[in-house]
Amino acid sequence: MYVYKIYDEISGRFKIRGQFLYNEHEYDLTITDVKAEEFFLMKDTKCRIKYRIKNLYLCIILGEPLEDYCYKLLAGLIVNPKDLPLF
């Protein structure tokens, strides 16, 4: 999986997203895991750098309806700290 930071002009803040391949489908979902947000947002950069993470478990949820749509979210990342990227 790849994790990257993107600036959301609507909210005026940075968000992190996760990009991965599962059953030949590519997913690019918003990450809402508080610990993951803290870890990846501490890097002070505005560029879209992708960090690769191996050996992790994902908790994917279906969010609340928003304008008649429900979106998948990465609510939790379970990863061994030794597999996290170094800054």
matplotlib code that plots the C-alpha trace (Angstrom):
import matplotlib.pyplot as plt

x = [0.0, 1.1, 0.2, 0.3, -0.7, -2.9, -4.2, -7.9, -8.9, -12.5, -11.5, -8.2, -6.1, -4.0, -5.5, -3.8, -5.0, -4.1, -3.7, -3.7, -4.6, -7.1, -8.5, -7.3, -9.1, -7.2, -8.5, -7.6, -9.3, -9.2, -7.5, -9.3, -7.1, -6.0, -2.6, -1.8, -2.8, -0.5, 2.4, 2.1, 1.1, 4.1, 6.2, 6.2, 5.9, 3.4, 4.4, 2.7, 5.2, 4.1, 5.3, 5.2, 4.1, 4.4, 2.8, -0.3, -3.9, -6.6, -10.0, -12.2, -15.6, -18.6, -19.0, -22.2, -24.3, -23.1, -25.3, -26.9, -23.6, -21.7, -17.9, -15.4, -12.8, -9.7, -10.6, -7.6, -4.1, -2.6, 1.1, 4.3, 6.3, 9.4, 7.6, 6.8, 8.8, 11.6, 11.5]
y = [0.0, 3.6, 6.5, 10.1, 13.5, 15.8, 19.4, 19.6, 23.1, 22.8, 22.1, 24.0, 21.2, 18.3, 14.8, 11.4, 8.8, 5.2, 3.6, -0.2, -3.0, -5.7, -8.4, -6.6, -3.3, -0.2, 1.7, 5.2, 5.9, 8.6, 7.5, 8.5, 6.6, 9.2, 7.6, 7.3, 10.9, 12.1, 10.0, 11.1, 14.7, 15.4, 15.5, 19.2, 19.1, 20.2, 17.9, 14.7, 12.1, 8.5, 6.2, 2.5, 0.3, -3.5, -6.1, -4.3, -5.0, -2.5, -1.8, -0.5, 1.0, 2.5, 6.1, 7.9, 9.0, 12.3, 13.8, 10.4, 8.6, 6.4, 6.3, 3.7, 4.9, 3.5, 3.7, 1.7, 0.7, -2.1, -2.2, -3.3, -0.1, -1.6, -1.6, 2.2, 4.5, 6.5, 10.2]
z = [0.0, -0.6, 1.7, 0.5, 1.8, -0.2, 0.5, 0.6, -0.5, 0.8, 4.4, 4.2, 5.7, 4.7, 4.5, 4.0, 1.5, 1.0, -2.4, -2.8, -5.2, -4.1, -6.4, -9.5, -8.4, -7.5, -4.5, -3.4, 0.0, 2.6, 5.8, 9.0, 11.5, 14.1, 14.8, 11.0, 10.5, 13.2, 11.9, 8.2, 8.8, 11.0, 7.9, 7.0, 3.2, 0.7, -2.1, -2.9, -1.7, -1.6, 1.2, 0.7, 3.6, 3.5, 5.7, 7.1, 7.9, 6.8, 8.5, 5.7, 6.7, 4.8, 5.9, 6.7, 3.7, 2.2, -0.6, -1.3, -1.5, 0.9, 0.7, 1.8, 4.3, 5.7, 9.4, 10.8, 9.8, 11.7, 11.0, 12.7, 13.6, 11.9, 8.6, 8.8, 6.5, 8.0, 7.5]

ax = plt.figure().add_subplot(projection="3d")
ax.plot(x, y, z, "-o")
ax.set_aspect("equal")
plt.show()
